Every structure is written in structure tokens, then in C-alpha cells.
Amino acid sequence: MSAAVSVAIVGVENLAGEAVLAVLEDHEFSFAQVRLVDLETAAGGRLMIKGQSLKVEPLERFDFTEVQAVLFLGDPALTNDWADKASAAGCLVVDATGALRECPEVPLVVAGVNDEVLAGCARGAKVCAADSQVVQAALAVQPLLEAGLEALMLATYQSMSTQGQEALEALAMQTGKLLNGQPVEKGVFDKQIAFNLLARVGEPLDNGSTLSEQQFAEDLRRVLDLPQLLVSITCVLVPLFYGNAQVLQVQTREALELKRINSAIRKLDGLKLLDKPAAGGFPTPVTDATGSDQVWVGRLRTDSGDSRRINMWTVSDNLRKGVALNSLQTVELLIKGLL
């Protein structure tokens, strides 16, 4: 496929859209033209990319035959309602809303981890960009794949931006009220989130897990192509506005020396190591990951009882790295026909 490809970004007036625009501003992609599109109720304004003022076009009147690739962001309803029309027009469709994650015929992608699943994609193909939690975890364990993954225990510490604009506003309002000695309302959450931790994210299931945790485990196995991998996940909401942290314990078939793991991390573009004994020698979501294009890794160590168990702490910018960069890199992989 020619590199002279026009791309439509659908759903720009939301948190994910803002992150995509920021990445487009900071990076060079092989897109000949970018078109900004949203529902008619949100369209009509103008947004800047690299000094150009682009009008947000109404989705209801958009001609998909004028572009070759479409990236859907934000509300899954956008993908559900419009992806088929874009595909029928011959567009490559990348879904970053999660609407297509359960479709077995649609590749689920973490750019740089399982690019090979895009081989053979033709005009009209649909692809799903993995959730930001999956992106962070899949990249973090990539240096350990050579030793054979047997089990993974993982806990997330997710900011409000992983739950959307209403969650951000709820945290801001609750924090302000508490700092001024006023009572707070729970709002969109079951319990107070300001100055608190919520140890259940998503709809609870009969087995004690949540739907979010179950989907996370399923998607991680799929991206890593390890359908039998033992995965245990606990998702926690923390009172941060942006960013994401994960604690992982990975059990491998073969033992790996930490020096070898460190070396492998440094060679991967999507990872950055900060693991020093000095004060502050570990990454945090706010001071290191925010605005960064990498998943940061720290606190790397083997379990005292079993050298095949590797523990690590990782942080990332969930919107920039997990959504925007991964989805745009997926679009570019499709366009360039690298596979």
C-alpha cells in the first residue's frame, strides 16, 4: 500500500482524542493527511496539529471513500455504528474503543509485541488496539518471553482517566470538598475515591473476579499467544488523575539473570528502566510516566524463594502510551505494510 494515505480520526472530542492529537503533534507518522471527525453534536470546532488548524467534521456526513484508514476512539458506540460502513468503503479500521475486542476474527494488537497478527490484512480489514492495561503488561513481560512464561500475578493501580471524564471530575470535586471540610457524595463510584483506594474495578462476577479483570487476562493471553498462561489479576482504582501503575510477579520456566533482563529492557524501544538503589531510584506515574512514550520499569528483583519468579513495578501514561501511541502505531503498521 502507498505511504500517501489519508487517515480519519473518529472521536476526537474526548480524553483519548486529546492524547492522540498530542502524539500527532510530537511525532512524525507516514500519513499524507489527517481528518478529524466526531458526531455532529461535537463537530464544528477547530483543533491544531503541527501549526495547522483542522476542522472537526461531522461523522454523519463524512465520506469514508476519501480516506484509506480510520481510527475510532472513545465511545464503543462509534465503532459499533460506523466501523462496518468504513470497512465497506475499503478503509483499514483500527478500533481503540474496545468494541471489537471480543471478535475472534479481529486481530488484537499491542504494537511491538504481536505485530505479526497483522500479516495479510487487506483493504477493509478491522483491527482492535488493545486496552492500555494490556499494552503496559504485555510490553513489560516481553523481555521474559525467551525464558517461557508459566504464570503471571498482577495488580493494577489505575488513575481516574482510565474510567473517563466523569471519574476525573468526581475526583476533583471530592478532593476540593474534603480539603474545605465539606462532606462528599460518592457520585459515579460506590464509595469515596478522594484520598482512598477502591479495590474493585468493573462488574463483579460469581467467581469473585470482575469483568474487567477477566477481560484483561483473556486479552493478555491472546496478545502473548499463550492461551494456557496462568493469570491472576486484581484491579485497583487510586486517587490519581492520570497515569497507571502495575505490580507484576512473573514465573518463568527457566531462570534468568537480572543483568540479562536489564539488558533486554534497555534494547526495547517501548520500555525504559529506572532501577537504582539511590533515593528516588524508581519510576512513578506522575513524575516519570506522564507525557512519556515508554512503559517505565523499576523494583526489578527475583523472588527470594524461587529465582524463576521475577517481580517488577511498572508505570505508564495510560492515555498517551496505552491508547494514543499504540493505536497510531497500529495504523502505521497497517499502512506501511511492513509484515
C-alpha positions as CSV (number, residue, x, y, z in Angstrom):
1,M,0.0,0.0,0.0
2,S,1.2,3.5,-0.8
3,A,2.5,5.6,2.0
4,A,0.4,8.5,0.7
5,V,-2.5,7.6,2.9
6,S,-5.2,9.7,4.4
7,V,-6.4,8.8,7.9
8,A,-9.6,9.8,9.7
9,I,-9.5,10.1,13.5
10,V,-13.1,9.5,14.7
11,G,-14.0,10.6,18.2
12,V,-11.5,13.4,18.9
13,E,-13.5,15.4,21.4
14,N,-12.7,13.1,24.4
15,L,-9.7,12.2,26.6
16,A,-8.3,9.6,24.1
17,G,-8.8,12.1,21.3
18,E,-6.8,14.7,23.1
19,A,-4.0,12.2,23.7
20,V,-3.9,11.2,20.0
21,L,-3.7,14.9,18.9
22,A,-0.7,15.4,21.4
23,V,1.1,12.3,19.9
24,L,0.5,13.5,16.4
25,E,1.9,16.9,17.4
26,D,5.1,15.3,18.8
27,H,5.7,12.5,16.3
28,E,6.1,12.1,12.5
29,F,3.8,9.5,11.0
30,S,3.6,8.4,7.4
31,F,0.1,9.9,7.0
32,A,-0.4,12.1,4.0
33,Q,-3.4,13.7,5.6
34,V,-5.3,13.6,8.9
35,R,-9.0,14.2,9.0
36,L,-10.7,14.9,12.4
37,V,-14.2,13.6,12.8
38,D,-16.8,13.4,15.5
39,L,-20.5,13.2,16.0
40,E,-22.4,16.2,14.7
41,T,-23.1,17.3,18.3
42,A,-19.4,17.6,18.9
43,A,-18.2,18.6,15.5
44,G,-17.7,22.1,14.0
45,G,-14.8,23.3,16.1
46,R,-11.1,23.5,15.0
47,L,-8.1,21.7,16.5
48,M,-4.4,22.3,15.9
49,I,-1.9,19.8,14.7
50,K,1.7,20.9,13.8
51,G,0.5,24.5,13.2
52,Q,-2.4,23.5,11.1
53,S,-6.0,24.3,12.1
54,L,-8.2,21.4,11.3
55,K,-12.0,21.5,11.4
56,V,-13.7,18.6,13.2
57,E,-16.0,17.2,10.5
58,P,-19.5,15.7,11.3
59,L,-19.4,11.9,11.2
60,E,-22.9,11.6,9.9
61,R,-21.9,13.3,6.7
62,F,-18.4,12.0,6.4
63,D,-17.3,10.3,3.1
64,F,-15.2,7.3,4.1
65,T,-14.1,6.8,0.4
66,E,-11.9,9.9,0.8
67,V,-9.6,8.2,3.3
68,Q,-7.8,4.8,3.4
69,A,-7.6,4.2,7.2
70,V,-9.9,5.1,10.1
71,L,-9.1,5.1,13.8
72,F,-12.1,5.0,16.2
73,L,-11.6,6.5,19.7
74,G,-13.6,6.9,22.9
75,D,-17.2,5.6,22.9
76,P,-17.6,2.0,21.6
77,A,-20.9,3.1,20.0
78,L,-18.8,4.9,17.4
79,T,-17.2,1.7,16.3
80,N,-20.4,-0.3,16.6
81,D,-22.4,2.2,14.5
82,W,-19.8,3.2,11.9
83,A,-16.9,0.6,11.5
84,D,-18.9,-1.5,9.0
85,K,-19.5,1.5,6.8
86,A,-15.8,2.5,6.9
87,S,-14.8,-1.1,6.1
88,A,-17.3,-1.4,3.2
89,A,-15.6,1.8,1.8
90,G,-12.3,-0.1,1.7
91,C,-10.8,1.6,4.8
92,L,-8.4,-0.1,7.2
93,V,-10.3,0.1,10.5
94,V,-8.5,0.3,13.9
95,D,-10.7,0.2,16.9
96,A,-9.3,1.8,20.1
97,T,-12.7,1.8,21.9
98,G,-12.8,-1.9,22.8
99,A,-15.9,-2.6,20.8
100,L,-14.3,-5.3,18.7
101,R,-12.1,-7.0,21.4
102,E,-14.4,-10.0,21.6
103,C,-14.5,-10.7,17.9
104,P,-12.2,-13.7,17.3
105,E,-11.6,-12.8,13.7
106,V,-10.4,-9.3,14.6
107,P,-6.7,-9.1,15.5
108,L,-5.9,-7.7,18.9
109,V,-2.7,-5.7,18.8
110,V,0.0,-4.3,21.0
111,A,2.4,-2.6,18.6
112,G,5.9,-4.0,19.0
113,V,4.7,-7.2,20.7
114,N,2.5,-9.1,18.3
115,D,2.8,-7.2,15.0
116,E,2.7,-10.5,13.1
117,V,-1.1,-10.8,13.6
118,L,-1.5,-8.0,11.1
119,A,0.0,-10.1,8.3
120,G,-2.4,-10.5,5.4
121,C,-4.6,-7.6,6.4
122,A,-6.2,-6.2,3.3
123,R,-8.4,-3.2,2.4
124,G,-11.4,-3.2,4.6
125,A,-9.7,-5.1,7.4
126,K,-10.7,-4.4,11.0
127,V,-8.1,-4.5,13.9
128,C,-8.5,-3.8,17.6
129,A,-5.9,-1.9,19.5
130,A,-5.5,-3.5,23.0
131,D,-6.6,-1.8,26.2
132,S,-4.0,0.4,27.9
133,Q,-3.6,-2.1,30.8
134,V,-2.8,-4.9,28.3
135,V,-0.4,-2.7,26.5
136,Q,1.6,-1.9,29.7
137,A,1.7,-5.5,30.9
138,A,2.5,-7.1,27.5
139,L,5.4,-4.8,26.9
140,A,6.7,-5.3,30.5
141,V,6.9,-9.1,30.2
142,Q,8.3,-9.1,26.7
143,P,11.9,-9.4,27.9
144,L,10.9,-12.5,29.8
145,L,9.3,-14.4,26.9
146,E,12.5,-16.2,26.0
147,A,12.5,-18.0,29.4
148,G,9.0,-19.3,28.9
149,L,6.1,-17.7,30.9
150,E,4.3,-20.1,33.2
151,A,2.3,-17.8,35.5
152,L,1.6,-14.1,36.0
153,M,0.2,-12.4,39.1
154,L,-0.6,-8.8,38.5
155,A,-2.2,-5.8,40.4
156,T,-3.1,-2.6,38.7
157,Y,-3.2,0.9,40.4
158,Q,-5.4,2.8,37.9
159,S,-6.0,6.5,37.8
160,M,-9.3,8.2,37.1
161,S,-8.5,8.8,33.5
162,T,-8.9,5.0,32.9
163,Q,-12.5,5.4,33.8
164,G,-13.3,8.5,31.7
165,Q,-14.2,12.2,32.1
166,E,-16.9,11.7,34.8
167,A,-14.4,9.9,37.0
168,L,-11.8,12.7,36.7
169,E,-14.5,15.3,37.6
170,A,-15.6,13.2,40.6
171,L,-12.1,13.0,42.0
172,A,-11.6,16.7,41.5
173,M,-14.9,17.6,43.2
174,Q,-14.5,15.2,46.1
175,T,-10.9,16.4,46.7
176,G,-11.9,20.0,46.7
177,K,-14.8,19.4,49.1
178,L,-12.8,17.4,51.6
179,L,-10.0,19.9,51.7
180,N,-12.6,22.5,52.5
181,G,-14.2,20.4,55.3
182,Q,-17.3,19.6,53.4
183,P,-19.0,16.2,53.0
184,V,-18.7,14.4,49.7
185,E,-21.1,12.4,47.6
186,K,-20.0,9.1,46.1
187,G,-21.0,10.2,42.6
188,V,-20.0,7.7,39.8
189,F,-18.4,5.3,42.4
190,D,-19.7,3.0,45.0
191,K,-17.5,4.6,47.6
192,Q,-15.5,7.8,48.1
193,I,-12.4,7.9,45.8
194,A,-10.6,11.0,47.1
195,F,-7.8,10.0,49.5
196,N,-9.0,6.4,49.2
197,L,-8.4,3.2,47.2
198,L,-11.2,1.2,45.5
199,A,-10.3,-2.5,45.3
200,R,-12.9,-3.5,42.7
201,V,-13.0,-2.2,39.1
202,G,-15.8,-3.3,36.9
203,E,-18.8,-5.6,37.2
204,P,-18.3,-8.3,39.8
205,L,-18.6,-12.0,38.7
206,D,-19.7,-15.1,40.5
207,N,-16.1,-16.3,41.0
208,G,-15.1,-13.1,42.9
209,S,-13.2,-11.5,40.0
210,T,-14.6,-8.6,38.0
211,L,-15.4,-8.5,34.3
212,S,-12.5,-6.0,33.8
213,E,-10.1,-8.4,35.4
214,Q,-11.4,-11.4,33.3
215,Q,-11.2,-9.4,30.1
216,F,-7.7,-8.2,31.0
217,A,-6.5,-11.8,31.5
218,E,-8.1,-13.0,28.3
219,D,-6.6,-10.2,26.2
220,L,-3.1,-10.7,27.7
221,R,-3.1,-14.4,26.8
222,R,-4.3,-13.5,23.3
223,V,-1.7,-10.9,22.7
224,L,1.1,-13.0,24.0
225,D,-0.3,-16.1,22.2
226,L,-0.1,-18.1,25.4
227,P,-3.7,-19.5,25.8
228,Q,-2.7,-21.7,28.7
229,L,-0.9,-19.0,30.7
230,L,-2.0,-18.8,34.4
231,V,-3.0,-15.3,35.0
232,S,-4.3,-13.7,38.3
233,I,-5.3,-10.0,38.2
234,T,-6.5,-7.6,40.8
235,C,-7.5,-4.1,39.6
236,V,-7.5,-1.1,42.0
237,L,-8.5,2.5,41.5
238,V,-6.3,5.1,43.1
239,P,-6.9,8.8,43.6
240,L,-4.7,10.0,40.7
241,F,-6.0,11.9,37.7
242,Y,-3.6,10.4,35.1
243,G,-1.2,7.5,34.8
244,N,-1.2,3.9,35.6
245,A,1.0,1.5,37.7
246,Q,1.2,-2.3,37.8
247,V,2.9,-4.7,40.1
248,L,3.8,-8.0,38.4
249,Q,5.2,-11.3,39.6
250,V,6.1,-13.5,36.7
251,Q,7.1,-17.1,36.9
252,T,9.2,-18.4,34.1
253,R,10.1,-22.0,33.0
254,E,13.8,-21.1,33.1
255,A,15.7,-18.8,35.5
256,L,17.0,-15.5,34.1
257,E,19.8,-13.4,35.5
258,L,18.7,-9.8,36.4
259,K,21.6,-8.4,34.3
260,R,20.2,-10.2,31.2
261,I,16.7,-8.9,31.9
262,N,18.1,-5.3,32.4
263,S,19.9,-5.6,29.1
264,A,16.9,-6.8,27.3
265,I,14.7,-3.9,28.7
266,R,17.3,-1.3,27.5
267,K,17.1,-2.7,24.0
268,L,13.4,-2.4,23.6
269,D,12.0,1.0,22.3
270,G,8.8,0.8,24.4
271,L,10.5,0.2,27.7
272,K,12.6,2.4,30.0
273,L,14.5,1.1,33.1
274,L,14.8,3.1,36.3
275,D,16.0,0.8,39.0
276,K,18.7,2.2,41.3
277,P,19.4,1.8,45.0
278,A,19.7,5.6,45.4
279,A,16.8,7.7,46.8
280,G,14.1,8.1,44.1
281,G,15.6,5.3,42.0
282,F,12.2,4.0,40.9
283,P,9.6,5.4,38.5
284,T,6.2,6.9,39.4
285,P,3.2,7.6,37.2
286,V,3.3,11.3,37.9
287,T,7.0,12.2,37.9
288,D,8.2,9.9,35.2
289,A,5.4,8.3,33.1
290,T,3.2,11.4,32.4
291,G,3.8,12.6,28.9
292,S,6.2,9.7,28.2
293,D,6.2,7.3,25.3
294,Q,7.6,4.4,27.3
295,V,6.5,1.9,29.9
296,W,8.8,2.5,32.8
297,V,10.2,-0.5,34.8
298,G,11.6,-0.5,38.3
299,R,11.9,-2.5,41.5
300,L,13.2,-5.5,39.4
301,R,14.1,-8.4,41.5
302,T,13.8,-12.2,41.8
303,D,11.8,-13.9,44.5
304,S,13.9,-15.0,47.5
305,G,12.4,-18.5,47.4
306,D,12.5,-19.1,43.7
307,S,14.8,-17.5,41.1
308,R,12.3,-18.2,38.4
309,R,9.9,-15.7,39.9
310,I,10.6,-12.1,38.8
311,N,8.9,-9.1,40.5
312,M,8.7,-5.7,38.9
313,W,6.9,-2.4,39.2
314,T,5.8,-0.6,36.0
315,V,4.2,2.8,35.3
316,S,2.9,4.4,32.1
317,D,0.9,7.2,30.8
318,N,-2.3,5.2,30.1
319,L,-3.7,7.7,27.6
320,R,-0.6,8.7,25.7
321,K,1.3,5.4,25.7
322,G,-1.6,2.9,26.2
323,V,-4.2,4.4,23.9
324,A,-2.8,7.0,21.6
325,L,0.6,5.8,20.7
326,N,-0.3,2.1,20.5
327,S,-3.3,2.8,18.2
328,L,-1.4,5.2,15.9
329,Q,1.5,2.8,15.6
330,T,-1.0,0.1,14.7
331,V,-2.5,2.3,12.0
332,E,1.0,3.0,10.7
333,L,2.0,-0.7,10.7
334,L,-1.1,-1.4,8.5
335,I,-0.3,1.4,6.2
336,K,3.3,0.7,5.7
337,G,2.6,-3.0,5.0
338,L,5.7,-3.9,7.0
339,L,4.6,-7.5,7.5
